[in-house]
Amino acid sequence: MWWPKAGERVNDSGLAGSDRAPGLWPFIRKHPLGLVIVLILVLIVVLAVRHHRQHQAAAQAYGQQGRERSGRGGGPVAVSVATVTTGEIEVRIPALGTITPLATVTVKTQIAGQLQKIAFQEGQLVRAGDFLAQIDPRPYEAALDQARGNLRRDQALLADARLDLKRFEQLITEDSVAQQQLDTQRALVDQYTGTVESDQATVDSARVNLQYTHIISPVTGRVGLRQVDQGNYVTPGDANGIVVVTQLQPITAIFSVPEDNVTVLMQRLHAGATLKAEAYDRTNSTKLAEGKVLSVDNEIDTTTGTIKLRALFDNQDNLLFANQFVNIQLVVNELKNQTVIPASAVHRGAPQGVTSTFVYLVNNDSTVSVRPVTLGVVDGERVAIDKGLKAGDVVVTEGGDRLRDGAPVLLPANTPQHAQQPGARPPGSKSGRRNRAHAQQPE
């Protein structure tokens, strides 16, 4: 490419002097956007080449990872294992429940008057008989005094009438008074007797009204938010009352189970068994309380095909609240001498061309073999094995997604000795290949 020298003149045709070939400089002077376009094209080419190389590197890394995952690359796969044990396992029925108190009482006034004092704190735990509120007692004290005065007056009149009756009964024997006068006196005594009894009832009623001015808690539980403030005039017709007291200890949960389980439940209950119920939080991960089934409803709900049960919980730690949603695990039965493994060890698929559930069994040469199993009862994170394993076997619980039949594994330090082979040869040796070939054979 030709460029003009220092001091050399370039004519309009792009020639220095008269015989030189044209160059790019006149073109760039006339078309400045050309240089920008050329730079953009060069940048695009550079970026395309760089992206292609990155894509090739990622593909190679992914292929290497896939080979390691399938057990054909790298070395042994690090796994976590568990030993097959024998023990008890529980047959459970999951259900959704709602915490329902045995007693929820709206504390209302039974008389009208001014609310003088509120003696509780919102959310306070109270016992039956604890003082909650005070209504102005003065009008009811005056009514009681008035009733007592009327009673004493009528009692005096009754006593005087009885004395006159006694005199008339004595005089009638002497024929000193007429029979009519005696009968009238007897009627007067009966009249005063009724009046005294009425006065006594008025006194009792006034005494009860006076007691109603001192409001106490009817049950043991937790008080809620107060519905009326001190100084207000309250009446028995107030719908909200003064406060709501909810019993929390003990407390119950109402839940429903499918009607298909009714026969088993009733057989267990008629046999005198106490069915255990466990309450878990909304995520079904934290156990809140453990109780027992208290009662079963007398009919099946035809709209849902379920039957309701009530479970009783002590709730000593107050973790259960009224109307709280809980997950219920109803323990129907306990099975003895079951072969148990962690549920994380079970895989589902077709490892040998047959769709089944299987586990990766750890061999003595630190390799794994596919072992089909028959599942039994599932109890949370544990599952019973009806066929395929025996107590003492070692199965893979974590890392099974990277294994295949006969793949070498790297066992943790706390693996049982019978699952490890002291002085075992490396997986690439002839002995290792022979053992893995033997592990692939169907049992």
LUMGUBA-930926 format. One record per residue (C-alpha): residue number from 1; residue in three letters; x, y, z negated. Coordinates in nm, 4 decimals. Layout:
N
{NUM,"ALA",{X,Y,Z}},
...
//
This chain:
443
{1,"MET",{0.0000,0.0000,0.0000}},
{2,"TRP",{0.1315,0.3436,0.0953}},
{3,"TRP",{0.1234,0.6458,-0.1334}},
{4,"PRO",{0.2467,0.9957,-0.0401}},
{5,"LYS",{0.5888,1.0920,-0.1700}},
{6,"ALA",{0.6539,1.3987,-0.3779}},
{7,"GLY",{0.6268,1.7097,-0.1684}},
{8,"GLU",{0.4998,1.5192,0.1323}},
{9,"ARG",{0.1897,1.6610,0.2947}},
{10,"VAL",{-0.1039,1.4445,0.3822}},
{11,"ASN",{-0.3327,1.5542,0.6632}},
{12,"ASP",{-0.7050,1.5025,0.6834}},
{13,"SER",{-0.6735,1.1759,0.8698}},
{14,"GLY",{-0.4775,1.0208,0.5804}},
{15,"LEU",{-0.1397,1.0320,0.7636}},
{16,"ALA",{0.1855,1.1711,0.6232}},
{17,"GLY",{0.3402,1.3453,0.9157}},
{18,"SER",{0.1965,1.2072,1.2359}},
{19,"ASP",{0.2857,0.8336,1.2555}},
{20,"ARG",{0.2101,0.6784,0.9110}},
{21,"ALA",{-0.0729,0.4293,0.8426}},
{22,"PRO",{-0.3755,0.5407,0.6442}},
{23,"GLY",{-0.3895,0.4539,0.2644}},
{24,"LEU",{-0.6478,0.4374,-0.0202}},
{25,"TRP",{-0.5764,0.7767,-0.1616}},
{26,"PRO",{-0.7819,0.9677,0.0963}},
{27,"PHE",{-1.0624,0.7175,0.0505}},
{28,"ILE",{-1.0585,0.7643,-0.3290}},
{29,"ARG",{-1.0529,1.1439,-0.2837}},
{30,"LYS",{-1.3532,1.1322,-0.0572}},
{31,"HIS",{-1.5347,0.8547,-0.2516}},
{32,"PRO",{-1.4565,0.8777,-0.6290}},
{33,"LEU",{-1.7360,0.6297,-0.7167}},
{34,"GLY",{-1.5508,0.3600,-0.5236}},
{35,"LEU",{-1.2867,0.3314,-0.7921}},
{36,"VAL",{-1.5604,0.2894,-1.0583}},
{37,"ILE",{-1.7279,0.0152,-0.8545}},
{38,"VAL",{-1.3980,-0.1692,-0.8091}},
{39,"LEU",{-1.3263,-0.1549,-1.1843}},
{40,"ILE",{-1.6749,-0.2868,-1.2681}},
{41,"LEU",{-1.6318,-0.5791,-1.0281}},
{42,"VAL",{-1.2936,-0.6662,-1.1812}},
{43,"LEU",{-1.4438,-0.6513,-1.5327}},
{44,"ILE",{-1.7301,-0.8821,-1.4307}},
{45,"VAL",{-1.4857,-1.1376,-1.2903}},
{46,"VAL",{-1.2753,-1.1290,-1.6092}},
{47,"LEU",{-1.5819,-1.1784,-1.8338}},
{48,"ALA",{-1.7125,-1.4647,-1.6180}},
{49,"VAL",{-1.3794,-1.6479,-1.6391}},
{50,"ARG",{-1.3624,-1.5958,-2.0167}},
{51,"HIS",{-1.7205,-1.7220,-2.0703}},
{52,"HIS",{-1.6499,-2.0308,-1.8599}},
{53,"ARG",{-1.3442,-2.1177,-2.0704}},
{54,"GLN",{-1.5392,-2.0716,-2.3977}},
{55,"HIS",{-1.8185,-2.2940,-2.2661}},
{56,"GLN",{-1.5702,-2.5689,-2.1824}},
{57,"ALA",{-1.4102,-2.5462,-2.5291}},
{58,"ALA",{-1.7535,-2.5686,-2.7012}},
{59,"ALA",{-1.8482,-2.8693,-2.4891}},
{60,"GLN",{-1.5280,-3.0468,-2.5822}},
{61,"ALA",{-1.5818,-2.9730,-2.9540}},
{62,"TYR",{-1.9435,-3.0957,-2.9359}},
{63,"GLY",{-1.8350,-3.4155,-2.7635}},
{64,"GLN",{-1.5726,-3.4752,-3.0300}},
{65,"GLN",{-1.8313,-3.4185,-3.3056}},
{66,"GLY",{-2.0722,-3.6593,-3.1374}},
{67,"ARG",{-1.8048,-3.9254,-3.1171}},
{68,"GLU",{-1.7264,-3.8796,-3.4856}},
{69,"ARG",{-2.0982,-3.8894,-3.5723}},
{70,"SER",{-2.1493,-4.2147,-3.3865}},
{71,"GLY",{-1.8558,-4.3719,-3.5662}},
{72,"ARG",{-1.6380,-4.4007,-3.2524}},
{73,"GLY",{-1.4118,-4.1070,-3.3274}},
{74,"GLY",{-1.1983,-3.9839,-3.6130}},
{75,"GLY",{-1.1779,-4.2108,-3.9181}},
{76,"PRO",{-1.4149,-4.3518,-4.1789}},
{77,"VAL",{-1.7307,-4.1535,-4.2544}},
{78,"ALA",{-1.7612,-4.0174,-4.6104}},
{79,"VAL",{-2.0837,-4.1405,-4.7680}},
{80,"SER",{-2.2598,-4.1581,-5.1026}},
{81,"VAL",{-2.3786,-4.4953,-5.2262}},
{82,"ALA",{-2.6037,-4.6473,-5.4918}},
{83,"THR",{-2.6288,-4.9911,-5.6473}},
{84,"VAL",{-2.9493,-5.1912,-5.6149}},
{85,"THR",{-3.0995,-5.2449,-5.9604}},
{86,"THR",{-3.3848,-5.4361,-6.1193}},
{87,"GLY",{-3.6383,-5.2563,-6.3365}},
{88,"GLU",{-3.9887,-5.1273,-6.3833}},
{89,"ILE",{-4.1702,-4.9182,-6.1282}},
{90,"GLU",{-4.5007,-4.7366,-6.1673}},
{91,"VAL",{-4.7988,-4.7469,-5.9336}},
{92,"ARG",{-4.9170,-4.3868,-5.9014}},
{93,"ILE",{-5.2122,-4.2074,-5.7457}},
{94,"PRO",{-5.1422,-3.8435,-5.6516}},
{95,"ALA",{-5.4211,-3.5916,-5.6988}},
{96,"LEU",{-5.4870,-3.2185,-5.7161}},
{97,"GLY",{-5.6195,-3.0829,-6.0443}},
{98,"THR",{-5.7271,-2.7701,-6.2274}},
{99,"ILE",{-5.6496,-2.7008,-6.5917}},
{100,"THR",{-5.9790,-2.6715,-6.7813}},
{101,"PRO",{-5.9938,-2.5792,-7.1532}},
{102,"LEU",{-6.2063,-2.7806,-7.3904}},
{103,"ALA",{-6.3584,-2.4542,-7.5159}},
{104,"THR",{-6.3794,-2.1055,-7.3671}},
{105,"VAL",{-6.5755,-1.8669,-7.5901}},
{106,"THR",{-6.6850,-1.5135,-7.5105}},
{107,"VAL",{-6.6905,-1.3371,-7.8469}},
{108,"LYS",{-6.9992,-1.1130,-7.8615}},
{109,"THR",{-7.1512,-0.9093,-8.1392}},
{110,"GLN",{-7.4778,-1.0427,-8.2819}},
{111,"ILE",{-7.5818,-0.7040,-8.4169}},
{112,"ALA",{-7.5750,-0.3466,-8.2923}},
{113,"GLY",{-7.3356,-0.0934,-8.4328}},
{114,"GLN",{-7.0172,0.1066,-8.3920}},
{115,"LEU",{-6.6972,-0.0938,-8.3395}},
{116,"GLN",{-6.4771,0.0335,-8.6213}},
{117,"LYS",{-6.1680,-0.1850,-8.5853}},
{118,"ILE",{-6.0016,-0.4302,-8.3462}},
{119,"ALA",{-5.7701,-0.6627,-8.5390}},
{120,"PHE",{-5.6117,-0.8663,-8.2560}},
{121,"GLN",{-5.3437,-0.8133,-7.9945}},
{122,"GLU",{-5.4122,-0.9087,-7.6349}},
{123,"GLY",{-5.2682,-1.2533,-7.5651}},
{124,"GLN",{-5.2372,-1.3372,-7.9345}},
{125,"LEU",{-5.2743,-1.6938,-8.0578}},
{126,"VAL",{-5.5464,-1.7132,-8.3223}},
{127,"ARG",{-5.6959,-1.9863,-8.5361}},
{128,"ALA",{-6.0611,-2.0568,-8.6027}},
{129,"GLY",{-6.1813,-1.8107,-8.8671}},
{130,"ASP",{-5.9192,-1.5398,-8.8025}},
{131,"PHE",{-6.0462,-1.1808,-8.8229}},
{132,"LEU",{-6.0968,-1.0212,-8.4793}},
{133,"ALA",{-6.3109,-0.7052,-8.5116}},
{134,"GLN",{-6.5172,-0.5008,-8.7566}},
{135,"ILE",{-6.8532,-0.3292,-8.6959}},
{136,"ASP",{-6.9715,-0.0458,-8.9221}},
{137,"PRO",{-7.1318,-0.2345,-9.2159}},
{138,"ARG",{-7.2986,0.0566,-9.3978}},
{139,"PRO",{-7.6450,0.0332,-9.2378}},
{140,"TYR",{-7.6576,-0.3382,-9.3108}},
{141,"GLU",{-7.5369,-0.2939,-9.6675}},
{142,"ALA",{-7.8226,-0.0480,-9.7254}},
{143,"ALA",{-8.0741,-0.2899,-9.5713}},
{144,"LEU",{-7.9517,-0.5650,-9.8000}},
{145,"ASP",{-7.9859,-0.3443,-10.1085}},
{146,"GLN",{-8.3394,-0.2494,-10.0070}},
{147,"ALA",{-8.4363,-0.6145,-9.9594}},
{148,"ARG",{-8.2956,-0.7054,-10.2975}},
{149,"GLY",{-8.4960,-0.4238,-10.4632}},
{150,"ASN",{-8.8199,-0.5416,-10.3038}},
{151,"LEU",{-8.7439,-0.8946,-10.4190}},
{152,"ARG",{-8.6927,-0.7912,-10.7795}},
{153,"ARG",{-9.0149,-0.5851,-10.7801}},
{154,"ASP",{-9.2246,-0.8709,-10.6429}},
{155,"GLN",{-9.0595,-1.1170,-10.8788}},
{156,"ALA",{-9.1743,-0.8972,-11.1717}},
{157,"LEU",{-9.5306,-0.8848,-11.0376}},
{158,"LEU",{-9.5282,-1.2618,-10.9971}},
{159,"ALA",{-9.4072,-1.3103,-11.3524}},
{160,"ASP",{-9.6869,-1.0809,-11.4886}},
{161,"ALA",{-9.9506,-1.2627,-11.2819}},
{162,"ARG",{-9.8353,-1.5991,-11.4156}},
{163,"LEU",{-9.8654,-1.4728,-11.7748}},
{164,"ASP",{-10.2229,-1.3541,-11.7104}},
{165,"LEU",{-10.3037,-1.6887,-11.5506}},
{166,"LYS",{-10.1774,-1.8674,-11.8577}},
{167,"ARG",{-10.3990,-1.6523,-12.0840}},
{168,"PHE",{-10.7038,-1.7106,-11.8625}},
{169,"GLU",{-10.6486,-2.0870,-11.8686}},
{170,"GLN",{-10.6476,-2.0729,-12.2499}},
{171,"LEU",{-10.9549,-1.8489,-12.2705}},
{172,"ILE",{-11.1526,-2.0624,-12.0264}},
{173,"THR",{-11.1428,-2.3447,-12.2801}},
{174,"GLU",{-11.3033,-2.1135,-12.5320}},
{175,"ASP",{-11.5573,-2.0007,-12.2748}},
{176,"SER",{-11.4324,-1.6413,-12.3152}},
{177,"VAL",{-11.3796,-1.5666,-11.9411}},
{178,"ALA",{-11.5678,-1.6556,-11.6310}},
{179,"GLN",{-11.4425,-1.9283,-11.3978}},
{180,"GLN",{-11.4352,-1.6764,-11.1124}},
{181,"GLN",{-11.1847,-1.4591,-11.2937}},
{182,"LEU",{-10.9588,-1.7568,-11.3495}},
{183,"ASP",{-10.9733,-1.8519,-10.9822}},
{184,"THR",{-10.8960,-1.4941,-10.8787}},
{185,"GLN",{-10.5903,-1.4910,-11.1036}},
{186,"ARG",{-10.4646,-1.8166,-10.9556}},
{187,"ALA",{-10.4977,-1.6722,-10.6046}},
{188,"LEU",{-10.3077,-1.3623,-10.7139}},
{189,"VAL",{-10.0228,-1.5795,-10.8449}},
{190,"ASP",{-10.0056,-1.7647,-10.5116}},
{191,"GLN",{-10.0031,-1.4304,-10.3285}},
{192,"TYR",{-9.7106,-1.2999,-10.5317}},
{193,"THR",{-9.5286,-1.6296,-10.4844}},
{194,"GLY",{-9.5510,-1.5899,-10.1056}},
{195,"THR",{-9.4383,-1.2290,-10.1310}},
{196,"VAL",{-9.1322,-1.3297,-10.3336}},
{197,"GLU",{-9.0423,-1.5994,-10.0817}},
{198,"SER",{-9.0742,-1.3463,-9.7991}},
{199,"ASP",{-8.8561,-1.1027,-9.9861}},
{200,"GLN",{-8.5959,-1.3744,-10.0402}},
{201,"ALA",{-8.5898,-1.4458,-9.6661}},
{202,"THR",{-8.5426,-1.0743,-9.5980}},
{203,"VAL",{-8.2493,-1.0689,-9.8372}},
{204,"ASP",{-8.0922,-1.3692,-9.6680}},
{205,"SER",{-8.1373,-1.2116,-9.3239}},
{206,"ALA",{-7.9819,-0.8851,-9.4408}},
{207,"ARG",{-7.6899,-1.0787,-9.5899}},
{208,"VAL",{-7.6326,-1.2623,-9.2617}},
{209,"ASN",{-7.6421,-0.9372,-9.0643}},
{210,"LEU",{-7.3858,-0.7938,-9.3013}},
{211,"GLN",{-7.1609,-1.0958,-9.2376}},
{212,"TYR",{-7.1974,-1.0413,-8.8633}},
{213,"THR",{-7.0241,-0.7044,-8.9003}},
{214,"HIS",{-6.7046,-0.9021,-8.9747}},
{215,"ILE",{-6.6304,-1.0828,-8.6463}},
{216,"ILE",{-6.4042,-1.3888,-8.6618}},
{217,"SER",{-6.2657,-1.6298,-8.4011}},
{218,"PRO",{-6.4913,-1.9319,-8.3460}},
{219,"VAL",{-6.2096,-2.1549,-8.2095}},
{220,"THR",{-5.8334,-2.1866,-8.2159}},
{221,"GLY",{-5.6762,-2.0539,-7.8993}},
{222,"ARG",{-5.5424,-1.7520,-7.7156}},
{223,"VAL",{-5.7332,-1.4240,-7.6916}},
{224,"GLY",{-5.7489,-1.2518,-7.3566}},
{225,"LEU",{-5.7754,-0.8863,-7.2639}},
{226,"ARG",{-6.0175,-0.6882,-7.4779}},
{227,"GLN",{-6.3376,-0.5899,-7.3012}},
{228,"VAL",{-6.4313,-0.2917,-7.5208}},
{229,"ASP",{-6.2298,-0.0310,-7.7072}},
{230,"GLN",{-6.2504,0.0680,-8.0681}},
{231,"GLY",{-6.5139,0.3352,-8.1420}},
{232,"ASN",{-6.7705,0.2158,-7.8867}},
{233,"TYR",{-7.1283,0.1293,-7.9766}},
{234,"VAL",{-7.1784,-0.2424,-7.9111}},
{235,"THR",{-7.4982,-0.4426,-7.8830}},
{236,"PRO",{-7.5802,-0.8144,-7.8433}},
{237,"GLY",{-7.6850,-0.7432,-7.4844}},
{238,"ASP",{-7.3300,-0.6566,-7.3701}},
{239,"ALA",{-7.2485,-0.9087,-7.0958}},
{240,"ASN",{-6.8687,-0.8961,-7.1280}},
{241,"GLY",{-6.8567,-0.9195,-7.5042}},
{242,"ILE",{-6.5535,-0.8056,-7.7018}},
{243,"VAL",{-6.2933,-1.0632,-7.5974}},
{244,"VAL",{-6.2625,-1.4176,-7.4590}},
{245,"VAL",{-6.0886,-1.6862,-7.6649}},
{246,"THR",{-5.9581,-1.9905,-7.4763}},
{247,"GLN",{-5.8542,-2.3102,-7.6482}},
{248,"LEU",{-5.5106,-2.4239,-7.5268}},
{249,"GLN",{-5.4166,-2.7054,-7.7637}},
{250,"PRO",{-5.5254,-2.9590,-7.6616}},
{251,"ILE",{-5.6240,-2.8800,-7.3046}},
{252,"THR",{-5.7541,-3.0882,-7.0155}},
{253,"ALA",{-5.7150,-3.1164,-6.6404}},
{254,"ILE",{-5.9968,-3.2147,-6.4046}},
{255,"PHE",{-5.8862,-3.3874,-6.0842}},
{256,"SER",{-6.0335,-3.6082,-5.8142}},
{257,"VAL",{-5.9129,-3.9396,-5.6722}},
{258,"PRO",{-6.0437,-4.1274,-5.3666}},
{259,"GLU",{-6.3322,-4.3632,-5.4285}},
{260,"ASP",{-6.1213,-4.6549,-5.2999}},
{261,"ASN",{-5.9349,-4.6454,-5.6320}},
{262,"VAL",{-6.2465,-4.6611,-5.8504}},
{263,"THR",{-6.2447,-5.0404,-5.8814}},
{264,"VAL",{-5.8838,-5.0548,-5.9984}},
{265,"LEU",{-5.9367,-4.7654,-6.2403}},
{266,"MET",{-6.2463,-4.9154,-6.3988}},
{267,"GLN",{-6.0814,-5.2569,-6.4314}},
{268,"ARG",{-5.7873,-5.1016,-6.6152}},
{269,"LEU",{-6.0116,-4.8921,-6.8396}},
{270,"HIS",{-6.2450,-5.1825,-6.9226}},
{271,"ALA",{-5.9390,-5.3877,-7.0144}},
{272,"GLY",{-5.8576,-5.1264,-7.2780}},
{273,"ALA",{-5.5589,-4.9740,-7.0992}},
{274,"THR",{-5.4633,-4.6105,-7.1573}},
{275,"LEU",{-5.3897,-4.4527,-6.8200}},
{276,"LYS",{-5.1073,-4.1995,-6.8222}},
{277,"ALA",{-5.1417,-3.8724,-6.6317}},
{278,"GLU",{-4.8520,-3.6378,-6.5549}},
{279,"ALA",{-4.8981,-3.2737,-6.4558}},
{280,"TYR",{-4.6515,-3.1092,-6.2142}},
{281,"ASP",{-4.6257,-2.7538,-6.0850}},
{282,"ARG",{-4.7411,-2.6332,-5.7433}},
{283,"THR",{-4.4188,-2.7507,-5.5745}},
{284,"ASN",{-4.4605,-3.0956,-5.7318}},
{285,"SER",{-4.1003,-3.0798,-5.8553}},
{286,"THR",{-4.1220,-2.9651,-6.2200}},
{287,"LYS",{-4.3022,-3.1787,-6.4758}},
{288,"LEU",{-4.5177,-2.9607,-6.6995}},
{289,"ALA",{-4.6887,-3.2049,-6.9341}},
{290,"GLU",{-4.7759,-3.5676,-6.9920}},
{291,"GLY",{-5.1154,-3.6828,-7.1144}},
{292,"LYS",{-5.3763,-3.9539,-7.0824}},
{293,"VAL",{-5.7059,-4.0052,-6.9039}},
{294,"LEU",{-5.9894,-3.8969,-7.1327}},
{295,"SER",{-6.3012,-3.9724,-6.9281}},
{296,"VAL",{-6.4330,-4.0610,-6.5830}},
{297,"ASP",{-6.7320,-3.8996,-6.4158}},
{298,"ASN",{-7.0524,-4.1035,-6.3810}},
{299,"GLU",{-7.0913,-4.0687,-6.0043}},
{300,"ILE",{-6.8977,-4.0342,-5.6803}},
{301,"ASP",{-6.9202,-3.7097,-5.4875}},
{302,"THR",{-7.0716,-3.8140,-5.1551}},
{303,"THR",{-6.9528,-3.4997,-4.9765}},
{304,"THR",{-6.5831,-3.5688,-5.0437}},
{305,"GLY",{-6.5786,-3.9401,-5.1234}},
{306,"THR",{-6.3954,-3.8805,-5.4512}},
{307,"ILE",{-6.4611,-3.9231,-5.8209}},
{308,"LYS",{-6.3597,-3.6786,-6.0934}},
{309,"LEU",{-6.1487,-3.7625,-6.3961}},
{310,"ARG",{-6.0508,-3.5623,-6.7022}},
{311,"ALA",{-5.7028,-3.5958,-6.8533}},
{312,"LEU",{-5.6084,-3.4680,-7.1982}},
{313,"PHE",{-5.2747,-3.2941,-7.2703}},
{314,"ASP",{-5.1370,-3.1843,-7.6067}},
{315,"ASN",{-4.9806,-2.8732,-7.4482}},
{316,"GLN",{-4.7620,-2.8045,-7.7500}},
{317,"ASP",{-4.5285,-2.5856,-7.5434}},
{318,"ASN",{-4.8197,-2.3875,-7.3871}},
{319,"LEU",{-4.7010,-2.4496,-7.0302}},
{320,"LEU",{-5.0568,-2.5188,-6.9125}},
{321,"PHE",{-5.2980,-2.2290,-6.8656}},
{322,"ALA",{-5.6689,-2.2221,-6.7993}},
{323,"ASN",{-5.7615,-2.2477,-6.4277}},
{324,"GLN",{-5.3996,-2.3290,-6.3370}},
{325,"PHE",{-5.3470,-2.5416,-6.0247}},
{326,"VAL",{-5.1421,-2.8562,-6.0905}},
{327,"ASN",{-5.0381,-3.1721,-5.9123}},
{328,"ILE",{-5.1450,-3.4818,-6.1035}},
{329,"GLN",{-4.9651,-3.8149,-6.0914}},
{330,"LEU",{-5.2014,-4.0811,-6.2275}},
{331,"VAL",{-5.0117,-4.3923,-6.3405}},
{332,"VAL",{-5.2403,-4.6877,-6.2734}},
{333,"ASN",{-5.0048,-4.9777,-6.3420}},
{334,"GLU",{-4.6442,-5.0676,-6.4242}},
{335,"LEU",{-4.4738,-5.3455,-6.2260}},
{336,"LYS",{-4.1966,-5.5413,-6.3981}},
{337,"ASN",{-3.8729,-5.6878,-6.2550}},
{338,"GLN",{-3.8790,-5.4959,-5.9276}},
{339,"THR",{-3.5784,-5.4548,-5.6964}},
{340,"VAL",{-3.5342,-5.0766,-5.6885}},
{341,"ILE",{-3.3253,-4.8430,-5.4719}},
{342,"PRO",{-3.3282,-4.4656,-5.4153}},
{343,"ALA",{-3.5784,-4.3564,-5.1523}},
{344,"SER",{-3.3005,-4.1638,-4.9729}},
{345,"ALA",{-3.1366,-4.4945,-4.8768}},
{346,"VAL",{-3.4293,-4.6028,-4.6582}},
{347,"HIS",{-3.4168,-4.5323,-4.2833}},
{348,"ARG",{-3.6782,-4.5915,-4.0164}},
{349,"GLY",{-3.6088,-4.6813,-3.6564}},
{350,"ALA",{-3.5028,-4.9690,-3.4305}},
{351,"PRO",{-3.1412,-5.0529,-3.5202}},
{352,"GLN",{-3.1504,-5.3990,-3.3576}},
{353,"GLY",{-3.4262,-5.3519,-3.1044}},
{354,"VAL",{-3.7024,-5.4136,-3.3593}},
{355,"THR",{-3.8825,-5.1173,-3.5127}},
{356,"SER",{-3.8556,-5.1491,-3.8916}},
{357,"THR",{-3.7324,-4.9922,-4.2098}},
{358,"PHE",{-3.3685,-5.0604,-4.2902}},
{359,"VAL",{-3.0756,-4.9628,-4.5070}},
{360,"TYR",{-2.7008,-4.9474,-4.4522}},
{361,"LEU",{-2.5493,-5.2201,-4.6696}},
{362,"VAL",{-2.1885,-5.1610,-4.7760}},
{363,"ASN",{-1.9652,-5.4644,-4.7107}},
{364,"ASN",{-1.6538,-5.5665,-4.9036}},
{365,"ASP",{-1.4280,-5.4403,-4.6236}},
{366,"SER",{-1.5632,-5.0807,-4.6519}},
{367,"THR",{-1.7853,-5.1154,-4.3477}},
{368,"VAL",{-2.1621,-5.1034,-4.3274}},
{369,"SER",{-2.4157,-5.3363,-4.1740}},
{370,"VAL",{-2.7791,-5.2726,-4.0894}},
{371,"ARG",{-3.0116,-5.4599,-4.3254}},
{372,"PRO",{-3.3887,-5.4620,-4.2496}},
{373,"VAL",{-3.5989,-5.4354,-4.5674}},
{374,"THR",{-3.9630,-5.4641,-4.6655}},
{375,"LEU",{-4.0821,-5.1740,-4.8806}},
{376,"GLY",{-4.3019,-5.2096,-5.1834}},
{377,"VAL",{-4.4353,-4.9428,-5.4184}},
{378,"VAL",{-4.2910,-4.5926,-5.3902}},
{379,"ASP",{-4.2447,-4.4089,-5.7205}},
{380,"GLY",{-4.1189,-4.0576,-5.6568}},
{381,"GLU",{-3.7483,-4.0800,-5.5662}},
{382,"ARG",{-3.7420,-4.4576,-5.6137}},
{383,"VAL",{-3.8843,-4.7358,-5.4012}},
{384,"ALA",{-3.9304,-5.1073,-5.4652}},
{385,"ILE",{-3.7898,-5.3556,-5.2140}},
{386,"ASP",{-3.9973,-5.6691,-5.1642}},
{387,"LYS",{-3.7536,-5.8381,-4.9243}},
{388,"GLY",{-3.4058,-5.7804,-4.7872}},
{389,"LEU",{-3.1918,-5.6844,-5.0882}},
{390,"LYS",{-3.0902,-5.8223,-5.4237}},
{391,"ALA",{-2.9665,-5.6644,-5.7442}},
{392,"GLY",{-2.6012,-5.5627,-5.7218}},
{393,"ASP",{-2.5981,-5.4775,-5.3512}},
{394,"VAL",{-2.4573,-5.1375,-5.2584}},
{395,"VAL",{-2.6438,-4.9193,-5.0074}},
{396,"VAL",{-2.5681,-4.5832,-4.8482}},
{397,"THR",{-2.7781,-4.2932,-4.9787}},
{398,"GLU",{-2.6148,-3.9937,-4.8056}},
{399,"GLY",{-2.4363,-3.9798,-4.4714}},
{400,"GLY",{-2.6408,-4.2519,-4.3021}},
{401,"ASP",{-2.7293,-4.0279,-4.0082}},
{402,"ARG",{-2.3661,-4.0573,-3.8878}},
{403,"LEU",{-2.3391,-4.4345,-3.9162}},
{404,"ARG",{-2.3924,-4.7335,-3.6937}},
{405,"ASP",{-2.3741,-5.1054,-3.7515}},
{406,"GLY",{-2.0159,-5.2002,-3.8409}},
{407,"ALA",{-1.8934,-4.8430,-3.8856}},
{408,"PRO",{-1.6143,-4.7862,-4.1427}},
{409,"VAL",{-1.7014,-4.5677,-4.4407}},
{410,"LEU",{-1.5078,-4.3743,-4.7018}},
{411,"LEU",{-1.6511,-4.4666,-5.0408}},
{412,"PRO",{-1.6532,-4.2353,-5.3443}},
{413,"ALA",{-1.4228,-4.3053,-5.6363}},
{414,"ASN",{-1.7017,-4.4335,-5.8636}},
{415,"THR",{-1.8154,-4.7088,-5.6232}},
{416,"PRO",{-1.8553,-5.0511,-5.7933}},
{417,"GLN",{-1.5515,-5.2744,-5.7547}},
{418,"HIS",{-1.7393,-5.5490,-5.5702}},
{419,"ALA",{-1.8137,-5.3016,-5.2895}},
{420,"GLN",{-1.4466,-5.2250,-5.2421}},
{421,"GLN",{-1.1695,-5.4533,-5.1217}},
{422,"PRO",{-0.8339,-5.3878,-5.2931}},
{423,"GLY",{-0.5565,-5.3771,-5.0368}},
{424,"ALA",{-0.7970,-5.3736,-4.7418}},
{425,"ARG",{-0.6395,-5.3195,-4.4045}},
{426,"PRO",{-0.7049,-5.0052,-4.2039}},
{427,"PRO",{-1.0220,-5.0100,-3.9948}},
{428,"GLY",{-0.8181,-5.0238,-3.6735}},
{429,"SER",{-0.6370,-5.3477,-3.7643}},
{430,"LYS",{-0.7319,-5.6860,-3.6230}},
{431,"SER",{-0.8694,-5.8045,-3.9534}},
{432,"GLY",{-1.0891,-5.4973,-3.9764}},
{433,"ARG",{-1.2260,-5.5551,-3.6265}},
{434,"ARG",{-1.2955,-5.9192,-3.7053}},
{435,"ASN",{-1.4898,-5.8284,-4.0209}},
{436,"ARG",{-1.6942,-5.5658,-3.8435}},
{437,"ALA",{-1.7831,-5.8107,-3.5682}},
{438,"HIS",{-1.9011,-6.0523,-3.8324}},
{439,"ALA",{-2.1135,-5.7761,-3.9968}},
{440,"GLN",{-2.2960,-5.7133,-3.6704}},
{441,"GLN",{-2.4283,-6.0666,-3.6498}},
{442,"PRO",{-2.7940,-6.1017,-3.7553}},
{443,"GLU",{-2.8483,-6.2624,-4.0916}},
//
